[in-house]
Amino acid sequence: MRVIFTGGGTGGHIYPIMAIIERLKERGISKNDEILFVGTKKGLESKIVPAAGVNFKTINIQGFNRKHPLKNFETIKLFLQATKSARKILKEFKPDVVLGTGGYVSGAMVYEAAKMHIPTMIHESNSVVGLANKFLGHYVDRICYTFDDAAKEFPEKKKLVKTGNPRSQQVLSLHEEKIDIKKKWGLSSEMPTVLVFGGSRGALAINRIMLKSLMNLKTKPYQIIWATGTYYFDSVQKKLENVDIGNNIKVLPYIKNMPGLLPEMTCVVSRSGATSIAEFTALGVPVILIPSPNVTHNHQMKNALDLEKAGAALVIPEDDLNPNNFVSSIDHILLDEKYAKEMSQASKALGVPDASDQVIKVMEEISR
């Protein structure tokens, strides 16, 4: 099966695609030369996709400027040019199906494919539907989604298929390489442990609350692995130079093998991006979510509230974050084994262990 994948800008648009590609190859449905990822030069995809050995092409496109509407004339002009570039790629590659996950590049590619009567589909990872997917919902053959709230935003009910986030299935296949925290960092393998992290670059608000809460946390009967993010690691280390943080707190820049560490954690403190949530629910890890307020349509808050409603998470809005509610939330999970177990069960109930296969099934159904 020849497939064009398209999406970009953020990891939430890229990682689901990478999970599907991996599964297509595993099952022998598509060879590497039958797969093409179309993104942009400036997006995160330009680094991630080629590094994974996946064929990659770019088109020039940009998003709408909400603050300066007059600049959108250039955006419209670029979109029209992008559809021409998309048509050229589609004619040359001759895909059996085109799948988009969001981002403006996805809008141009999937829209043009639909106009050419090529089977098309989109996947929405968040609770709030992005602008590109909302637009494409009118034209595609199928709409795959993760959260029920997202499905409500699409009027085309017959096109909807609940598949979950493909990252869930990928994480389950990766977590067998477990990290031995005792061997790697000298921590106890018997003591409850919380992982605090804000993504690969880190999150300023999460690092700040950790710094404010250290004196309280270092006396607790549990351990903390604090991944500051690569961007903030040096500044955090400088602030900790003359601070005794105790023996139960390990400070790191980044966790390379997250799927290998998550099953060993009693609880995780994190942002609430779609990819992270897919990982947590796949493995049934209780979470304390501090949604980023700096995202489109505040979708991280909506993602987080969906998990909290299901009993799988505690949510602390960034504006309400303080050392008292931060530490008490961690205490609530790590010091109450029964509650932690209930959260874990609720989290796992939300995960879709065969999400990639579910998406591939839809691809095969509509492909020509």
C-alpha positions in Angstrom: 0.0 0.0 0.0 1.4 3.4 -1.1 0.8 6.0 1.6 1.4 9.7 1.9 1.4 11.0 5.5 1.3 14.7 6.2 1.2 16.9 9.3 3.7 19.0 11.2 4.7 21.8 13.5 4.3 19.9 16.8 5.1 16.4 18.1 1.4 15.8 18.5 1.1 15.8 14.7 4.3 13.9 14.0 4.5 11.0 16.5 1.2 9.4 15.7 2.4 9.2 12.1 5.7 7.7 13.0 4.0 5.0 15.1 1.7 4.1 12.1 4.7 3.9 9.8 6.6 1.6 12.1 3.5 -0.7 12.3 3.0 -0.7 8.5 6.6 -1.9 8.1 6.3 -4.5 10.9 3.2 -6.0 9.3 4.7 -5.9 5.8 1.9 -3.8 4.5 4.1 -1.0 3.1 7.8 -1.0 2.3 9.9 2.1 3.0 9.8 3.2 -0.6 6.0 3.1 -0.5 5.8 5.6 2.3 6.2 9.4 2.0 6.0 12.0 4.7 5.2 15.6 3.5 5.9 18.4 5.9 7.6 21.8 6.1 11.3 22.8 6.3 10.8 24.8 9.4 8.7 22.3 11.4 9.9 19.8 13.9 9.1 17.1 11.3 12.1 18.2 9.2 14.4 16.8 12.0 12.5 13.8 13.3 11.3 12.2 10.0 14.6 12.1 8.0 16.4 10.9 11.1 14.1 7.9 11.3 14.9 7.0 7.7 11.5 7.9 6.3 11.2 9.5 2.9 10.5 13.2 3.4 9.4 16.1 1.1 8.5 19.6 2.0 6.1 22.3 0.7 6.2 26.0 1.6 3.2 27.1 3.7 2.5 29.1 6.8 -0.3 29.5 9.4 -2.8 32.4 9.7 -1.7 35.4 11.8 -4.4 36.0 14.3 -2.8 39.2 15.6 -2.1 40.9 12.3 -4.9 39.9 9.8 -3.4 41.9 7.0 -0.4 39.6 6.8 -2.8 36.8 5.9 -2.9 37.8 2.3 0.6 36.3 2.0 -0.7 33.2 3.8 -3.5 32.7 1.3 -1.1 33.2 -1.6 1.3 30.6 -0.1 -1.6 28.2 0.5 -2.6 28.4 -3.2 1.0 27.8 -4.2 1.2 24.9 -1.7 -1.8 23.2 -3.3 0.1 23.2 -6.6 3.2 21.7 -5.0 0.9 19.1 -3.3 -0.7 18.2 -6.6 2.7 17.6 -8.2 3.8 15.4 -5.3 0.5 13.4 -5.5 0.8 12.9 -9.2 4.4 11.7 -8.9 3.9 9.4 -5.9 0.5 8.0 -6.8 -0.6 7.1 -3.2 -3.4 4.6 -2.5 -4.4 6.7 0.5 -3.4 10.1 2.1 -3.5 10.6 5.9 -3.2 14.0 7.7 -2.8 14.7 11.4 -3.1 18.4 11.5 -1.0 21.5 10.8 -1.3 23.8 7.7 0.8 21.5 5.5 -1.8 18.8 6.2 -4.5 21.1 5.1 -3.0 21.7 1.7 -2.0 18.1 1.0 -5.2 16.3 2.1 -7.4 18.9 0.5 -5.7 18.6 -2.9 -5.8 14.8 -2.6 -9.5 14.8 -1.9 -10.0 17.1 -5.0 -8.1 14.5 -7.1 -10.4 11.7 -5.7 -7.6 10.0 -3.8 -8.9 8.3 -0.7 -8.2 10.6 2.3 -8.5 10.5 6.1 -7.4 12.6 9.1 -6.5 11.7 12.7 -7.3 14.1 15.6 -5.2 13.4 18.7 -6.6 16.2 20.9 -9.9 16.9 22.7 -10.2 20.2 20.7 -10.1 19.8 16.9 -7.4 21.9 15.2 -8.2 24.3 12.4 -6.8 22.2 9.6 -8.6 19.1 10.7 -11.9 21.0 11.2 -11.6 22.3 7.6 -10.6 18.9 6.2 -13.4 17.1 7.9 -15.8 18.2 5.2 -13.7 16.6 2.4 -12.1 13.4 3.7 -13.4 9.9 3.6 -12.8 9.1 7.2 -12.1 10.9 10.5 -10.2 9.0 13.1 -10.1 10.4 16.7 -8.9 9.8 20.2 -11.2 11.9 22.5 -15.0 11.8 22.4 -15.2 15.6 22.8 -13.3 15.9 19.5 -15.9 13.8 17.7 -18.6 16.2 18.7 -17.0 19.0 16.7 -17.4 17.1 13.4 -20.8 17.3 11.8 -20.0 14.4 9.4 -20.9 11.6 11.9 -20.8 8.8 9.4 -17.1 9.4 8.7 -16.1 9.1 12.4 -14.0 6.1 13.7 -12.6 6.0 17.2 -9.1 4.6 17.0 -7.2 6.1 19.9 -3.7 7.6 19.5 -1.2 5.3 17.6 1.5 6.3 20.0 -0.2 4.1 22.6 0.5 0.8 20.7 4.1 1.9 20.0 4.8 2.6 23.6 3.5 -0.8 24.7 5.9 -2.5 22.3 8.8 -0.3 23.6 8.3 -0.5 27.3 9.8 -4.0 27.6 13.3 -2.4 27.8 12.7 -1.2 31.4 15.1 1.1 33.1 16.6 -0.2 36.4 16.4 3.0 38.4 18.6 1.5 41.2 21.3 0.5 38.8 21.2 3.6 36.7 20.7 6.4 39.3 21.2 4.7 42.7 17.6 5.0 43.6 15.5 2.4 45.5 13.5 0.0 43.4 11.1 -0.5 46.4 10.2 3.1 47.2 7.3 5.0 45.5 8.7 7.2 42.7 7.3 10.2 40.9 8.7 11.5 37.6 8.4 15.3 37.1 9.0 16.5 33.5 7.8 19.1 31.1 8.9 17.7 27.7 12.2 17.5 25.9 12.9 21.2 26.2 11.3 21.5 29.6 8.5 23.7 31.1 9.4 26.8 33.1 6.4 26.6 35.3 7.1 23.0 36.3 10.8 23.8 37.0 9.9 26.8 39.1 7.4 24.9 41.3 9.9 22.2 41.8 12.5 24.7 43.0 10.0 26.2 45.4 8.9 22.8 46.7 12.4 21.2 47.2 12.7 21.7 50.9 9.4 20.0 51.5 9.9 17.2 49.0 13.3 16.2 50.2 11.9 15.0 53.5 9.2 12.7 51.9 9.1 8.9 52.0 9.2 8.7 48.2 11.7 9.5 45.4 11.6 12.1 42.7 13.2 11.9 39.2 13.1 15.5 37.9 13.8 15.9 34.2 14.3 19.7 33.8 14.4 19.6 30.0 17.6 20.4 28.0 16.8 24.1 27.7 16.6 24.7 31.5 19.0 22.1 32.9 22.1 24.4 33.2 20.1 27.2 34.9 18.5 24.7 37.3 21.8 23.2 38.2 23.2 26.7 38.9 20.4 27.4 41.3 21.0 24.1 43.1 24.8 24.6 43.5 24.6 25.4 47.2 21.3 23.6 48.0 21.0 20.2 49.8 18.3 18.4 47.9 18.6 15.2 49.8 19.2 11.7 48.6 15.7 11.1 47.2 15.7 13.6 44.4 17.6 12.9 41.1 17.9 15.9 38.6 18.4 15.1 34.9 18.2 17.1 31.7 16.1 14.6 29.8 14.8 11.0 29.7 15.8 9.3 26.5 13.9 6.0 27.0 10.6 7.3 28.4 8.6 4.1 27.6 11.2 2.1 29.6 10.9 4.4 32.6 7.1 5.0 32.8 6.1 1.5 34.0 8.5 1.9 36.9 6.8 5.2 38.1 4.1 5.4 40.7 3.0 8.7 39.3 4.1 11.3 36.7 3.8 15.2 36.8 3.6 16.5 33.2 2.0 18.8 30.7 -1.0 17.3 28.9 -0.1 17.1 25.2 -1.8 14.3 23.2 1.3 12.2 22.8 2.2 12.3 26.5 -1.4 11.3 27.4 -1.3 8.4 24.9 1.9 7.1 26.7 0.4 7.4 30.2 -2.9 5.8 29.3 -1.3 3.0 27.4 0.7 2.0 30.5 -1.9 3.0 33.1 0.3 5.5 34.9 -1.4 7.9 37.4 -0.7 11.5 36.4 -0.8 15.1 37.8 -1.3 17.3 34.8 -0.3 21.0 34.6 -1.6 22.0 31.1 0.3 24.5 29.1 -1.7 27.7 28.6 0.4 28.6 25.6 -1.3 26.3 23.1 -4.1 26.8 20.4 -7.6 26.8 21.8 -6.3 25.8 25.2 -6.5 22.2 24.1 -4.1 20.9 26.7 -6.6 21.9 29.5 -9.4 20.1 27.7 -7.2 17.0 27.3 -6.4 17.1 31.0 -9.9 17.6 32.1 -11.1 14.5 30.1 -8.6 12.4 32.0 -9.5 13.9 35.4 -13.2 13.3 34.6 -12.4 9.6 34.1 -10.5 9.4 37.4 -7.1 9.0 35.7 -5.5 12.3 36.6 -5.4 15.3 38.9 -5.3 18.7 37.2 -3.6 21.8 38.5 -4.0 24.9 36.2 -0.8 26.8 35.9 -2.3 30.0 37.3 -3.3 28.1 40.4 0.0 26.2 40.9 1.6 26.7 44.3 3.9 24.6 46.6 1.0 23.5 48.8 -1.3 22.1 46.1 1.6 20.7 44.1 3.1 18.7 47.0 -0.3 17.6 48.4 -1.3 16.3 45.0 1.9 14.2 44.9 1.3 13.0 48.5 -2.3 12.1 47.6 -1.2 9.6 45.0 2.2 8.3 46.3 1.1 7.9 49.9 -2.3 6.2 49.2 -1.7 2.9 47.5 -5.4 2.2 47.0 -6.0 5.6 45.3 -3.0 5.1 43.1 -4.2 1.7 42.0 -7.7 3.1 41.2 -6.1 5.9 39.1 -3.9 3.4 37.3 -6.9 1.2 36.4 -8.9 4.3 35.2 -5.9 5.4 33.1 -5.4 2.0 31.5 -9.1 1.8 30.6 -8.6 4.9 28.4 -5.7 3.5 26.5 -6.1 1.8 23.1 -3.4 -0.9 22.9 -4.0 -1.6 19.2 -4.5 2.1 18.1 -2.0 1.8 15.1 -3.7 -1.3 13.8 -7.1 0.4 14.2 -5.9 3.3 12.0 -4.3 0.9 9.5 -7.6 -1.0 9.2 -9.4 2.2 8.2 -6.6 3.0 5.7 -7.0 -0.5 4.1 -10.8 -0.1 3.9 -10.7 3.2 2.0 -7.5 2.7 -0.1 -7.9 2.3 -3.8 
